[in-house]
Amino acid sequence: MPDAVTPYGVGEGGQRAHICALVLYIAVVAIVYAPILFGGKSLVAPLLVPHGTVAEGVYSQQGRTPVNSFNVDIATPAFYEAPINSLVGDTYRSGHLPLWNPYQASGTPLAAQYSTRAFFPYQILEDISPAVTWDFFMLARLVVAGFFSYLFLQMVGLSFGAAFLGGLFYMLSGVFGWFINLEQLVNNAMVLPVFMCAVESVLRASASKTAGLKDAILSKSTVYCAVSVALLITAGQPEVALYISALGALYLFFRLLASSAARLFSLVRFSFGYILGLALAAPLLALFIELVYSSHHIHPAGGAIGTQSMVNWRSIVGYLTPSATIFPADPEGIVGASQLVKVAGEYHRFLPINGVWDTLGGYTGATVLLLVALGIIFALTDRKVRFRGFLLFFAGIASVLVLKNLGVEPFVSIGRLPLFDRVWSLRW
């Protein structure tokens, strides 16, 4: 394991390598999503559901048509996220803050619902932009997630090729592919590597033994940490933000276990940065906490939602072979078409069919699983493997979450901890 203050290295190539990685990520997205960028297709979910009060169809006046998609969460992006984006954008453009939704029931809190993402800077920029540009914001999230994943892996010392491949796997994983328009999820997923870079920067910011506490706290790494926390909190889902925060804290302690110095400075700097980030996000948190204690919901403290698990082990087959169990939006001659409706020669879902992927949160692909398994074998059989500690740490975190979602004790007990007892971890 590395020393917490002196990591393996800073990666290869410097700024030129970073620019190269960024350009390559953009190129990959342009190739994979060519129908979106160059073919007039769209990932905006309401286009996949031919309902609404507008005769010509939702957003069809923008001249874009829905792309064939395996996306499994049509309900939320189509009937919640996209309309909320329009409302938030209209509210900001009118010079007001998006605090109230007059179109739902007799009026409901808007920003306080948290998942509206109304105070997240990236989402604000998307919402105030024309709906025809929303696809490009969706694709840009992949580039941001991949690039910052690459930067994090470079910070801990991986070679350019390994770091680039890590970012590539993350940006093309299920959470961005299958849930690309479930923005309350992918916003947090996009900020995750940004937050991890901030945690690593806290560890790398060495403090001399003669430095005062003020000098240790007031540093660029502390500010970076605070900003990343504020982005994480305002990004979308509080349930996702909680687990990402736990990952960052566990990673910090994992690195500090091998440190011989500056443990106090790193702990203080991270703690102060996190608290400052919460303060920056306070306008949202204050509204959300008030709503939590003034409304009825399925996330009470001490409830059962935190310990829910997959229905049965056989469903794992469906998770690992999703295209065999879930149909796309416009299948031809597929069994199960009775759950679809054909309009103008195209198949559309007429029910919010989520499929089994709703309880997985985003499959990463068999290639990644095989590489992880191979890496663990090498790490367990050869103690000289350079990144042995990192591999076992991250693989261990992933394994614990999978076992929790399978309902295996004692891992399912995570869902009985304070705050975690309010999180439905099967997705988030």
C-alpha positions in Angstrom: 0.0 0.0 0.0 1.2 3.5 -0.7 1.9 6.2 1.8 -1.1 8.5 2.1 0.9 11.7 1.5 3.4 10.3 -1.0 1.4 8.4 -3.6 2.9 6.1 -6.3 3.3 8.9 -8.8 1.5 11.6 -10.7 1.0 9.6 -13.9 2.6 9.9 -17.3 2.8 12.7 -19.9 1.5 15.7 -17.9 -0.8 18.2 -19.6 -0.3 16.9 -23.1 -1.4 13.4 -22.0 -4.4 14.9 -20.3 -5.5 16.8 -23.5 -4.9 13.6 -25.5 -7.1 11.6 -23.2 -9.9 14.2 -23.3 -9.9 14.3 -27.1 -10.0 10.5 -27.2 -13.0 10.4 -24.9 -14.8 12.9 -27.0 -14.0 10.8 -30.1 -15.3 7.7 -28.5 -18.6 9.3 -27.5 -18.9 10.8 -31.1 -18.5 7.3 -32.5 -20.7 5.4 -30.1 -23.4 8.0 -30.2 -23.1 9.0 -33.8 -26.9 8.7 -34.4 -27.4 11.3 -31.7 -24.7 13.8 -32.8 -25.1 13.5 -36.6 -28.3 11.6 -37.3 -31.0 13.7 -35.7 -31.8 11.0 -33.2 -32.6 11.8 -29.5 -32.3 10.3 -26.1 -34.9 12.6 -24.6 -37.2 10.1 -22.9 -40.7 11.7 -23.7 -40.1 11.1 -27.4 -40.3 7.3 -26.6 -43.8 7.7 -25.1 -46.4 8.9 -27.6 -48.7 10.5 -25.0 -49.4 14.0 -23.8 -51.6 17.0 -24.5 -49.6 18.2 -27.6 -51.0 16.7 -30.8 -47.7 16.6 -32.6 -45.9 14.8 -29.7 -43.7 16.0 -26.9 -40.7 18.0 -28.2 -41.3 16.7 -31.8 -41.2 20.3 -32.9 -37.5 20.2 -32.3 -37.0 18.0 -35.3 -35.4 15.1 -33.5 -36.7 11.5 -33.3 -36.2 8.9 -30.6 -33.3 6.5 -31.0 -33.7 2.8 -30.4 -32.8 2.4 -26.8 -32.6 -0.3 -24.2 -33.1 2.3 -21.5 -35.2 0.7 -18.7 -36.4 3.7 -16.8 -38.7 5.4 -19.1 -41.1 6.4 -16.4 -39.0 8.8 -14.4 -37.1 10.5 -17.3 -40.2 10.8 -19.5 -42.9 11.8 -16.9 -40.7 13.5 -14.3 -37.2 14.6 -15.3 -37.9 16.1 -18.7 -41.0 18.1 -17.7 -39.1 19.3 -14.5 -36.2 20.4 -16.6 -38.5 22.6 -18.7 -40.2 24.1 -15.6 -36.9 24.8 -13.9 -35.5 26.4 -17.1 -38.6 28.6 -17.6 -38.4 29.7 -14.0 -34.8 30.7 -14.1 -35.3 32.5 -17.4 -38.2 34.5 -15.9 -35.8 35.7 -13.2 -37.1 33.6 -10.3 -35.8 30.7 -8.2 -37.4 27.3 -8.8 -38.9 26.9 -5.4 -42.5 26.0 -6.3 -44.2 23.8 -8.8 -47.7 25.2 -9.5 -48.5 22.4 -12.0 -48.4 19.4 -9.7 -51.6 18.8 -7.7 -52.5 22.1 -6.0 -48.9 23.1 -6.0 -45.8 21.4 -4.5 -42.3 22.3 -3.4 -39.9 22.1 -6.4 -36.3 22.5 -5.3 -37.0 20.9 -2.0 -37.8 17.6 -3.7 -34.0 17.4 -4.2 -34.1 15.1 -7.3 -35.2 18.1 -9.3 -31.5 19.1 -9.4 -32.6 22.7 -9.5 -29.5 24.1 -7.9 -26.9 21.9 -9.6 -24.8 24.3 -11.9 -24.5 21.8 -14.8 -28.2 21.0 -14.7 -29.1 24.7 -14.6 -27.1 25.3 -17.7 -28.9 22.4 -19.4 -32.4 23.5 -18.2 -32.1 27.1 -19.5 -30.8 25.8 -22.9 -33.3 24.8 -25.7 -34.6 21.3 -25.4 -32.9 20.4 -28.7 -29.6 20.7 -27.0 -30.4 18.4 -24.1 -28.9 15.3 -25.9 -25.6 17.0 -26.0 -25.6 17.7 -22.3 -26.4 14.0 -21.7 -23.4 12.9 -23.8 -21.1 15.5 -22.2 -21.7 13.8 -18.8 -19.9 10.7 -20.2 -16.9 12.8 -21.2 -16.7 14.5 -17.8 -17.0 11.2 -15.9 -14.5 9.4 -18.1 -11.9 12.2 -18.0 -12.0 12.7 -14.2 -11.9 9.0 -13.7 -8.7 9.0 -15.8 -7.3 12.0 -13.7 -8.0 10.1 -10.5 -6.2 7.0 -11.7 -3.3 9.1 -12.9 -3.1 10.8 -9.5 -2.6 7.4 -7.8 0.1 6.5 -10.3 -1.4 4.3 -13.0 0.1 4.5 -16.5 -1.6 6.5 -19.2 -3.0 3.4 -20.8 -4.4 1.9 -17.6 -5.9 5.2 -16.5 -7.4 5.9 -19.8 -9.0 2.4 -20.0 -10.4 2.8 -16.5 -12.1 6.1 -17.5 -13.3 4.5 -20.7 -14.9 1.6 -18.8 -16.6 3.9 -16.4 -18.0 6.3 -19.0 -19.4 3.4 -21.1 -20.8 1.5 -18.1 -24.4 0.7 -17.6 -25.1 3.7 -15.3 -24.3 6.0 -18.2 -25.5 3.8 -21.0 -28.8 2.4 -19.7 -29.7 5.3 -17.4 -28.3 8.2 -19.5 -31.5 10.2 -19.2 -32.1 9.4 -15.6 -30.3 12.6 -14.7 -30.8 12.5 -11.0 -28.6 9.3 -11.1 -26.0 10.2 -13.8 -25.4 13.6 -12.3 -24.1 12.0 -9.1 -22.3 9.4 -11.1 -20.6 12.2 -13.1 -19.5 13.9 -9.9 -18.2 10.8 -8.2 -14.7 10.8 -9.9 -14.5 14.6 -9.3 -15.1 14.0 -5.6 -12.5 11.1 -5.6 -9.9 13.5 -7.2 -10.7 16.0 -4.4 -10.1 13.3 -1.7 -6.8 12.3 -3.4 -5.8 16.0 -3.6 -6.3 16.3 0.2 -4.1 13.3 0.7 -1.4 14.7 -1.6 -1.4 18.2 -0.1 1.5 17.7 2.4 1.8 19.9 5.4 5.0 20.4 7.3 5.3 19.5 10.9 5.7 23.2 11.8 2.6 24.3 9.8 -0.2 25.6 11.9 -3.8 24.3 11.8 -4.9 27.4 9.9 -2.4 26.7 7.1 -3.4 23.1 7.0 -7.1 24.0 6.6 -6.9 27.0 4.3 -5.5 25.2 1.2 -6.4 24.7 -2.4 -7.2 21.1 -1.7 -9.7 22.1 1.0 -11.5 24.4 -1.4 -11.5 21.7 -4.1 -12.9 19.3 -1.6 -15.6 21.7 -0.5 -16.7 22.5 -4.1 -16.8 18.8 -5.1 -18.9 18.1 -2.0 -21.3 20.9 -2.8 -21.6 19.6 -6.4 -22.2 16.1 -5.1 -24.9 17.2 -2.7 -26.8 19.3 -5.3 -26.3 16.8 -8.2 -29.5 14.8 -7.8 -30.2 11.9 -5.6 -29.4 12.1 -1.8 -29.3 8.3 -1.7 -26.5 8.3 -4.2 -24.7 11.2 -2.6 -24.7 9.3 0.8 -23.0 6.2 -0.7 -20.5 8.3 -2.7 -19.6 10.2 0.5 -19.1 6.9 2.3 -16.8 5.7 -0.5 -14.7 8.9 -0.2 -14.4 8.6 3.5 -13.5 5.0 3.5 -10.9 5.6 0.8 -9.4 8.4 2.9 -9.1 6.1 5.9 -7.7 3.3 3.7 -4.9 5.5 2.5 -4.2 6.9 5.9 -3.7 3.5 7.4 -0.4 3.2 5.6 0.6 6.8 6.3 3.5 7.5 8.6 2.8 11.3 8.9 0.3 14.1 8.4 -2.7 12.0 9.3 -4.2 14.7 11.4 -3.8 17.4 8.7 -5.4 15.1 6.1 -8.4 14.3 8.4 -8.8 18.0 9.4 -8.6 19.2 5.8 -11.1 16.6 4.6 -13.5 17.2 7.4 -13.4 21.0 7.1 -13.7 20.7 3.3 -16.8 18.4 3.7 -18.4 20.7 6.2 -17.8 23.7 4.0 -19.3 21.8 1.1 -22.4 21.1 3.2 -22.6 24.8 4.0 -22.4 25.7 0.3 -25.3 23.3 -0.4 -27.3 24.5 2.6 -29.9 26.3 0.5 -31.0 22.9 -0.9 -30.4 20.9 2.3 -32.5 23.2 4.5 -35.4 22.9 2.1 -35.0 19.2 1.7 -34.8 18.5 5.5 -37.9 20.6 6.0 -39.8 18.6 3.4 -38.7 15.3 4.8 -40.2 16.0 8.2 -43.3 17.7 6.8 -44.4 15.0 4.2 -45.3 11.4 3.9 -42.8 9.2 2.1 -41.4 5.7 1.9 -38.0 6.6 3.5 -38.7 6.8 7.2 -35.9 6.4 9.7 -35.7 2.8 10.8 -37.8 1.6 7.9 -37.3 -1.5 5.8 -36.3 0.1 2.6 -32.6 0.0 3.5 -32.6 -3.8 3.9 -34.6 -4.7 0.8 -32.8 -7.2 -1.4 -33.2 -8.8 -4.9 -36.2 -11.1 -5.2 -34.3 -14.2 -6.1 -30.8 -15.3 -7.2 -32.1 -16.5 -10.5 -32.6 -12.9 -11.6 -28.8 -12.5 -11.7 -28.9 -14.3 -15.1 -31.1 -11.5 -16.4 -28.7 -8.9 -15.0 -25.7 -10.5 -16.7 -27.5 -11.0 -20.0 -29.8 -7.9 -20.2 -30.5 -7.9 -23.9 -31.9 -11.4 -23.6 -34.5 -10.3 -21.0 -35.3 -6.7 -21.9 -36.6 -5.4 -25.3 -35.7 -2.2 -27.0 -38.1 0.6 -27.7 -38.8 -0.4 -31.3 -38.3 -4.2 -31.6 -39.4 -6.1 -34.7 -41.3 -9.3 -34.1 -40.2 -9.7 -30.5 -42.1 -11.8 -28.1 -43.6 -9.4 -25.5 -44.7 -6.9 -28.1 -48.1 -7.0 -26.4 -46.7 -4.7 -23.8 -46.0 -2.2 -26.5 -48.1 -0.1 -28.8 -47.4 0.6 -32.5 -47.8 4.2 -33.6 -46.9 5.4 -37.1 -44.9 2.2 -37.7 -42.9 2.4 -34.5 -43.2 0.5 -31.2 -43.6 2.5 -28.0 -44.0 1.5 -24.4 -47.5 2.4 -23.1 -46.5 1.5 -19.5 -43.5 2.6 -17.5 -41.7 -0.8 -17.9 -38.5 -0.8 -16.0 -37.3 -4.4 -16.3 -34.8 -6.2 -14.1 -32.1 -3.6 -14.5 -34.0 -1.3 -12.2 -32.5 -3.3 -9.3 -28.9 -3.3 -10.6 -28.1 0.4 -11.1 -26.0 -0.1 -14.2 -24.3 -3.2 -15.4 -20.6 -2.6 -16.2 -20.1 -5.3 -18.8 -18.5 -8.8 -18.7 -15.1 -7.5 -19.8 -14.7 -5.4 -16.7 -15.8 -8.2 -14.4 -13.3 -10.6 -16.0 -10.4 -8.0 -15.7 -11.3 -7.5 -12.0 -11.4 -11.2 -11.3 -8.0 -11.6 -13.1 -6.5 -8.7 -11.1 -7.7 -10.2 -7.8 -6.1 -13.5 -8.6 -2.8 -11.9 -9.4 -3.1 -9.7 -6.3 -3.8 -12.6 -4.0 -1.1 -14.8 -5.4 1.7 -12.2 -5.8 2.3 -9.8 -2.9 4.5 -7.7 -5.2 1.6 -6.5 -7.4 2.0 -2.8 -7.3 -1.6 -1.7 -6.9 -2.6 -4.7 -4.8 -4.1 -2.6 -2.0 -6.1 -0.4 -4.4 -7.5 -3.3 -6.3 -8.6 -5.2 -3.1 -10.1 -2.0 -1.6 -12.3 -1.1 -4.6 -13.2 -4.7 -5.4 -14.1 -5.2 -1.7 -16.4 -2.2 -1.7 -18.2 -3.4 -4.8 -18.5 -7.0 -3.4 -19.9 -5.7 -0.1 -22.6 -3.7 -2.0 -23.5 -6.7 -4.2 -23.8 -9.0 -1.2 -25.9 -6.4 0.6 -28.3 -6.2 -2.4 -28.5 -10.0 -2.4 -29.7 -9.9 1.2 -26.6 -11.7 2.6 -25.9 -11.2 6.3 -24.1 -9.4 7.8 -23.7 -7.1 4.7 -27.4 -6.3 4.6 -27.0 -4.8 8.0 -25.6 -1.7 6.3 -29.2 -0.8 5.5 -29.9 -0.6 9.2 -27.4 2.1 9.9 -28.6 5.7 10.4 -29.3 7.4 7.1 -28.4 4.2 5.2 -31.7 2.8 6.5 -33.4 5.4 4.2 -31.7 4.4 1.0 -32.9 1.8 -1.5 -29.5 0.7 -2.5 -30.7 -1.7 -5.2 -30.6 1.2 -7.6 -28.9 4.0 -5.9 
